Amino acid sequence: MSWKEIINQEKIKIFFQKVLKEKTLSNAYCFFGIEGVGKFALALNIIKTYSCLQPKIEGDFLEPCEGCSNCLSIRSLKFPNVEYIFSLPSFKTQEKEGDSIYSSLSDSVIEEMNSKLRNKINNPYVKFAIEGANQIRIAQIRELRKSLALSNSFPGRKFIVIFNAEDMRVEAQNAFLKTLEEPREDITFFLLTTRRESLLPTILSRCQSIFFPPLSDDEVFFYLIRNFNKSENELRIVSRFANGSITKAIELVESNLKETRDYLVNILRFALKKELPGKQLIESIEKFAENLDKKGAQSCLQLLANWIRDAILLTQNGTNNLIVNLDDLDTLKRFSEKFGNKPLGSAIEIIENCNLMINSNVQIPNVFINLFLELRKLLL
């Protein structure tokens, strides 16, 4: 992905182009903002451009050539001057003092790591997470500190990219702080985070913090149009639900958002029949919810909440300008005509309470059964 292909973030791109041309990279940067807005895309292009043996000028941008040995090595994860730090699954303690922590991981985890890293480098907007990973461990930071204490065997600047830096617990952050307090002039750290406030103030004080704002709905939409063979209506819905995140949008497209929403609306319609179809309703809900994890369940709740918000908008002013679910407008109109005099705002509160139930580890099918029974009680 070239500099021009990074979506928006123009001020940040212009700033770093100047930095690269003047070769004034700082020791550490904290890139913060929601997931999927270009933090890694920017870091990767800085690394590639700085490390490229034959950088070229294209318009106003200094671009990596993509063909020299350094560019090819970065793409294939073989470039010695780039190291990636990210959350790992639990692993056994190293058997020997000099062993790498990665020697404690199974072959399947190593293969997953390499595959997902290559995928992330190929498309910086896809989600990057290792299954079962839950934190960046102090052992990883200690090992990084030891490796950085050695002089570079390969010429050039060394780059350390820390994904989801907020995944470092306090002990790991304190260990990392020692590395920042003794900076080498030929190293640059990129801390990528969605929760800057989770990082120690002492770490942030040693980083140049740069905020990446969410993308617009149109920017997300045009990315989806270029990359997915779906109808414009469906992609427009996805772009509105993505909240400015390309990563979220990709996940929504791949999860058949429209089908999920339609299923939820059908269950709602079923639950609001005059005669409660008790057994059939519960069976429908259980079938729908049986394979949902916490994240999936909360996404479904958001879908339903947004659909009801659309109904409220129609009830209040009848305008379509702010409607997200435009493809389902006829259903929304019928719903708002029938239930517009009911306290639909309280329906949103019921959905929000269900989110709390999921966070409290209530069984997901039970959450949805409770949800639709509560909505029935409210609206009938």
N, C-alpha and C positions, 0 to 999 in steps of 0.2 A: 504494500500500500504506500503510495507516494504522499508527499506533503499535501498536494492538491486534493487528494482523495480523502483526507481527514475531514470529517464533516464539521463545518463551521469552526468555532474556536479561533477565529481569524486573528484577534489581538494577541492571543498566546502564540500562535504560529509566527506572527511578525516579530514578536519579542525574541523567540528562540532562533529565528533566522539571523537576527542581528548578533545574538550571542555566539552562534556558530561561526559566522563570518569573522568576528573579532576574536574568536577562540577564548572567550571569557566565561566558560562554564563554571558554575559554583560547585562546592563540595557536596551539597545535599539539597534536594528539592522535595517538597511535599505536595503532590498533586491530589487535590481533594474535590469531591463532587460525587453525585450518584453514579452507580455502575452504568457503563455503556455510553459514555459521553466523549470518549477519546483520550482518556488519561494514558492508557498503555500505548495507543497508536502514536501519541506524541512522543512518549519516552523512547519507543522503538525507533522512530524516525530520527530523533536526536542521536541515538547510538549509532545507527547505520550511517548517517551523514558524517558524523565526526570521525568514524572509523574507516570510512571508504577511502580506498587508495586513489580513486579517480573521480571525485565528486564533479557534478556538472551543474550548470546554470540552466534552468528552464523557467522562462519568464522572470518572476521576482523571487523564485525559490532556488536555493542550493539543494540539489537532490543527490542521493547516493546513486552510483552507477548500476547497482544490482548485479553486476557481472564480475567484479574483482574477487579475489580470494577471500577478503574479509567479509564482503556482502554475502557471498555464498555460504561462508562458515556461520554467519549469524543466523541465516535462514535454516541451516541444518543442525543448529544447536552445538556446533563444534568450535565456535569462536572462544578462545580462552579468556578474552577480556570482558566477557559478559557472564554474570551469574544471577540466577533467579532464586529468590527466597519466597516460599509460600507455605501455607498450612499443610501439614502432613497427618496421615492417620497415626494411631499409636504404634510404637515400634519397641522392640526389646532393646535393652541397654547394649552398647557396643561391648563385644567380648574382650577386645584389646584396646589399650589406650590410644593407639594410633589409627584405629579403624574409623572410617567415615560413617556417619549416621545412616547414609544411604545404603551401606552394606547390610544394615539391619532390616531393610525393607524387602518385601517379596518381589520376585521377578515380575509378577503381574502389576504390582503398584508402580514399579520403575517403568514398565512399558506404558502404563496409563499416563504417567507423568510426562514422558517424552512425546507421546502421541498428542496429548492435550496442549502441550507447549508449542509443538509444531503447528497445530491447528490455530492457536492463538496468534502466532507470528504471521501465519498466512492470512488470518482475518482477525485483527485486534478487537473487533466488536463482539465476538462470540464469548460466551461465558467460560470462565476458567475456574474449575474447582475439582479437587481430587476426592473421589468417593471415600467417605468415612473420615475425611480430614476435619480437624476441629480447632487447631491452634498452631501458631509458629512457636516452636519449642526453644527453650534456652540452649539446648544442645546445638541446634542449628546456628544460633547466633555466636556461640563460643567457637564453633568450627569455622564460621566465616571470619571471626576475629583472628584466629590462628593463620588462616590462609592469607589474609591481608597483611599480616606481619611480615610475610616473605616478600622479597623483591620480585617484580614482574619478570618472568622468563620470556614473555612476549612483549615486544615494544608497543607503545601507545597507551592511551588512557583506559583504565578499568572502570566498568559500570556494574553497579549492583541494583537490581530491580526487586523491590519488595512488594508483592501483591497483597492486597488487603492487610496493610500494616497494622490495622486495629486488632488483628488476630494475635499479635504479640501480647501475652500477659505481662503483668508488671515486672516480673523477674526477667523475662526476655527483653523487655524494653530497657531496663536498667543495664543489662549486659550490652545491648546495642548502643546505649548512650556512651559507654566507655570508648567505643569505636569512633563515634562522632566527635568526642572530646579530643581525640588525637588524630586529626585528619591527615591523610597523605595528599599531597598536591595533585597526584595523578589518578584520583578516584572520584567518581561522582555517584551518589546514591539517589535513587528515585523511590520515594515512599508513596505508594498508591493507596488511597483510602477513601472509603465512603463515610467514615466517621472520624473526622479529624479530632473531635473533642475527646476521643478515647486514647489519644496519644499523650504522653507526658509533656507538660509545658517545656521541660528542659530539652526534650528532643525537638519540639517545634521551634524553639528559640535558635536552634542550630541549622534549621532548614529555611529555604526560601519557599514560602507557601504560595501556591497558585490555585485559584478556584476555577473549576471547569463547570460552567452553568449547564442546566439541562438544555437539550435540543428542542426546537419547535416541533409541533405536530407535523408540519409540512416537511421539515427536514427528515424526520423519521419516515414519513409516508414515501417520499421520493427514494429513499434508500431501499425500502421494501419493494417498491415498484421495479427497481433495477435488479433486484436479487431474488424475487419470488414470483412464481407463475400462479398468482391468485387474482381474484377479481378485485377491482379498485374499491368496491364497497367494503369488502372484507378487510382489505389492507388499511382503509381509512379508519375503520373501527379499531383495528389493532394499534394504529399510530396514536389514537386518542387515549387508549388504555395504557400505553407504554410510558406515559409520564416523562417524556423527554429522553428515554433510554433506548438505544439501538439494541442492546443486549436483551432487555425486557421484551422488546418488539419481536426479536427473533424467537425467543422462547414462546411467546404467545402464538405466533404463526405456526410453529411446529406442534403446538398443543391443541390445534383445532379449536380455537377460541369460539368461533361462531356456533359450532356444534354444542359445545359445553353450555354456552349461554342459552341456546334454544332448549336444551334439555332442562335447565334450571327453570326457565319460564314455563315450560310444560308442567313441571312438578308443581309450580306455584298455581297454575290454572287448575290442576287436579285437586290441590289442597283447598281451593276456594269454592268447590262445588257445594251446593246447598246440603246435600247428604254426604257426610264425611265418608269417603271410601277408605276406611281405616287400614285394613290389611293390605290392600293394593297400594295405598300411599306409602306405607312403611316399606313394602317390598321394593317399590320404585326408588325410594331414597337409599335404601341399603345397597341396591345394585349400583346406583350412581356413586356412592361414597366409599365402597368397599376397598378400592385401590388408591384412594387419595392419601397423600402424606400431608403434613402440616402446611407446607408451602402451597401445595395444590389446593387444599381446602380453603385457605385464605384468599387465594386468587379467585376461586369460585364465589366466595362471599363478596369480593370486590366487584365481580361481574354483575351479581344480582343487585348490589347496592347502586351501582351506576345505572342499571336499567330502571330501578325505582326512582332514582333522581331525575332521569329523563321524563318519567311519568309526572313527577312533581312539576317540572318545567312546563310541560304541556298544559297541566292543570292551571298553573299560575298565570301564564301569559300566552299560551298557544303558539309560541314561536319555535321554529325548527333550528334557529341559528346555533344554539348551544347543545343540541341533541347529539349524543355519542352514537346511539344505536339507530342511525337513520334508516338502515335496511329493514328494521323491524317497526317502522313508524305506524303501520296500520294496527298492529297488536298493541302498541303503546297507547294509541288514541282510544281504542276500545277499553283498555284497562283504566285510563284516566277518566273516561266518561262514566265508567261504572263505579270506580272507587275514589274519584277525585275529591269527594266530600269527606273522606276518611282521613285520619291523622297519618298520612304517609311519611311524615318526618319521623314519627315514632317507629315506623318500619325500619328506617335506617339505624335507629338506636338499637333495635333488636339484633340487627345484623352485626353491629359493632360489639354487642355483648357476646355474640357467638365467637367472634375473634378472640375475646378474652377467655372463653371456655376452651378453645383450641390451645391457647398458650398455657392453660392450666392442665393440659393433658387429658381433657375429657375425650372419650372415644368419639372419633369423627362422625360415624353414622348417627350416634346419639345427638351430636350437635345439630346435624341437619334435620333430624326428626323434630327436635325441640324448636328449631328455627321455623319450619313450615307450620307447625301447630300453633306457635305464637303469632305468626302472621295471619293465620286463619282467625284466631281469637280477636285480633286487632281489627281486621277488615270486614268481618261478617257481623 
